[in-house]
Amino acid sequence: MNIQTVVENLRNTIAGKEDLLAVFTKPENYDWLPQPDKTARDAVNAFLKVNIAELKRILGDVEQCIKETV
């Protein structure tokens, strides 16, 4: 594995989590849920947002390292 593979894996992971978040935030997918389940869904959404932001920062750091070594 090389650094380009790591970058691509990070991009794919971010995209997958963004897709999952998009599904979880569509009200029509979850309006029928009872309140405790909506609360759990909201917690998952919050976690995904934080996780995506962290992964984007890591990706930026890795991309910066690549630029500095070239």
Buried (B, 14 or more C-beta within 10 A) or exposed (E): EEEEEBBEEBBEBBEEBBEBBEEBBEEEEBEEEEEEEBEEBEEEBEEBBEBBEEBBEBBEEBBEEEEEEE
